[in-house]
Amino acid sequence: FLRFELKKLLCSFFGVMKFLFPLLYLVGAASIWARFVQTSPDALADIGLVVYTFPIVAIGSYLLDLEFPYVSGGYIESRALYYWPSVALVAYVLYSFFSVIQEVIAPGLRKPRSWKR
């Protein structure tokens, strides 16, 4: 009984985390972008974007041997075309990560009983 209750509690916890972490990541991304747009266009302004989307930068720069910001265009446009899809991808990976953990901890527990036959 205690084990079932612990699984239920962890399932609920990760159910909240799978929405909370990506949401907080998106809110942070908006604040980083707002600060980036207000700074002067130089290499130091890109540091916030690079640090916040480091997994994408690591893949693009080191594995694929590309040069930041990976797309052509004007200064703000090229960074926007890189940053927002990168942020969306990282948020999706966070959501997927917590969804998988939730399913591994308690397989089938998060589905309503009416779905089971």
C-alpha positions in Angstrom: 0.0 0.0 0.0 2.8 2.4 0.9 4.6 1.7 -2.3 1.5 2.4 -4.4 1.0 5.7 -2.5 4.6 6.7 -3.1 4.3 5.9 -6.8 1.1 8.0 -6.9 2.9 10.9 -5.2 5.9 10.7 -7.5 3.6 10.4 -10.6 1.8 13.6 -9.5 5.1 15.4 -8.8 6.5 14.6 -12.2 3.2 15.4 -13.8 3.5 18.9 -12.4 7.2 19.2 -13.3 6.7 18.2 -16.9 4.7 21.4 -17.3 6.4 23.6 -14.8 10.0 23.2 -16.0 9.3 24.0 -19.7 7.1 26.9 -18.7 9.8 28.4 -16.5 12.3 27.8 -19.3 10.1 29.7 -21.7 9.6 32.6 -19.3 13.4 32.7 -18.8 13.9 32.7 -22.5 11.6 35.7 -22.9 13.5 37.7 -20.3 16.9 36.7 -22.0 15.5 37.8 -25.3 14.2 41.1 -23.9 17.6 41.9 -22.5 19.3 40.9 -25.7 17.2 43.2 -27.9 18.0 46.1 -25.6 21.8 45.7 -25.8 24.1 47.0 -28.5 24.8 44.5 -31.3 28.2 43.0 -30.5 29.5 39.6 -29.5 28.9 40.1 -25.8 25.2 40.4 -26.5 25.1 36.9 -27.9 26.5 35.4 -24.7 23.1 35.2 -23.0 21.6 33.5 -26.0 24.4 31.0 -26.3 24.5 30.1 -22.6 20.7 29.7 -22.4 20.6 27.4 -25.4 23.9 25.7 -24.7 22.8 22.1 -25.8 21.9 23.5 -29.2 25.1 25.5 -29.5 27.1 22.5 -28.5 25.5 20.4 -31.2 25.7 23.1 -33.9 29.2 24.4 -33.2 31.1 21.3 -32.1 29.4 18.3 -33.7 28.2 19.9 -36.9 31.1 22.5 -37.1 28.8 25.4 -37.9 29.3 29.1 -37.0 26.9 30.9 -34.6 24.0 32.0 -35.2 23.7 29.2 -37.9 21.3 31.1 -40.1 21.9 34.2 -42.4 20.0 37.5 -42.2 20.1 40.7 -40.3 21.5 40.8 -36.7 18.3 40.5 -34.8 16.5 38.4 -37.4 19.3 35.7 -37.6 19.4 35.5 -33.8 15.6 35.2 -33.6 15.6 32.5 -36.3 18.1 30.6 -34.2 17.0 31.3 -30.7 13.2 30.7 -30.6 13.3 27.3 -32.4 16.2 26.3 -30.1 14.2 27.4 -27.0 11.1 25.5 -28.3 13.2 22.4 -28.9 14.8 22.5 -25.4 11.4 23.1 -23.8 10.0 20.1 -25.7 12.9 17.9 -24.5 12.3 19.0 -20.9 8.6 18.1 -21.3 9.5 14.7 -22.9 12.1 14.0 -20.2 9.6 14.4 -17.3 6.9 12.6 -19.2 9.2 9.6 -19.6 10.2 9.7 -16.0 6.6 9.8 -15.0 5.8 6.8 -17.1 8.8 4.8 -15.9 8.0 5.4 -12.2 4.3 4.4 -12.5 3.5 2.9 -15.8 -0.2 3.2 -16.6 -0.9 5.1 -13.4 -1.5 8.5 -15.0 -4.2 7.2 -17.3 -7.8 7.5 -16.0 -9.4 4.2 -15.0 -12.1 4.7 -17.7 -9.5 4.2 -20.4 -8.5 0.7 -19.1 -10.6 -2.3 -20.3 
